[in-house]
């Protein structure tokens, strides 16, 4: 959240009310087009991890690292307008304001240090998803889209789905899944193997596969 005056409940409802209700197919298409614009071989070549950081930078966005909250519950946020944002200064033990530019993805320092690479990549993709589909809803309001694992709203569910579609392109996931299934028999082993191909967590891959009734 920026240091501008907080929006009223009615204004925040307007953000949700004016958000396009994207179908799953529409989000899949947005994901594919985003990836193809960076490297077509990521869609029609050998299945491999999507270089999410490189895609973000190729789109003209930037990634910065701060401690967003003392409790570590805020994993990331995307800034839609030039201004300032609140961060936690571990050295002073206080919150402070830092200048930020529109198009900045901020990742919490604890997450970047945790070694949880799957969660790190998903957070990056989640914030990119907000930029791709919610920029018009947020721009000019002085708000950032912040991400925790416990949020549940139309915007967050859309960003979650799109981030999954970007990190795990459906056609490539199916190709990898069927290939792995020929040699690996247990479901957990299949999940582990396919998740490794795309550098995502087993949980994220399970949700992706279950959504398409592959497991």
ABEGO torsion letter per residue (X at the ends): XBABBBBBAAAAAAAAAABBBBBAAAAAAAAAAAAAAABAAAAABBBBBBBAAAAAAAAGBBBBBBBABAAGABABBBBABBEBBBBBBAAAGBBBBBBBBBGBBBBBAAAAAAGBAAAAAAAAAAAAAAAAAAAAAABGAGBBBBBBAABBBAAAAAAAAAAAAAABBAAAAAAAAAAAAAABABAAAAAAAAAAAAGBBAAAAAAAAAAAGAX
